[in-house]
Amino acid sequence: MVRLSGEEADTLAELLGAPWVVDRIARLHDQVEGLITEGVLIAAGSRFDGRTLADTETRTRTGASVIAVSRSGEIIPMPRTDFRFRAGDTIVVVGTRDGVQAAAALLAGS
């Protein structure tokens, strides 16, 4: 057993998590009919630029889940509720077609 600090645990999760998330999403698409994913860009001037995932209330409002964020070529799997979005982030959302469309509209600011 190895004890890690919070920062070390986060780094390890990022290193191990990104391939797992991509693989798991691919398998879920094969196993669950009607499950879709979509990438949503946080544009400059978005009301969520600088705000946390919790601030969006995406899951509560839409039923869809934020499962990853792509930022400057880095994949951040399973962002925590205190994760802050930045303009230029692409948010990966998963759920039903209606849920994902609602989440895309919410996060895009429309």
URWO-V841412 format. One record per run of one state. SS is the DSSP state (a for helix, b for strand, c for the rest). FROM is the first residue (numbers start at 1). LEN is the number of residues. Records with the same first field share a line. If there is no record, write none. Layout:
# URWO-V841412
SS=FROM-LEN + FROM-LEN
This chain:
# URWO-V841412
c=1-5 + 32-4 + 42-10 + 57-1 + 63-2 + 72-2 + 78-6 + 85-5 + 96-1 + 109-2
a=6-26 + 53-4 + 58-5 + 97-12
b=36-6 + 52-1 + 65-7 + 74-4 + 84-1 + 90-6
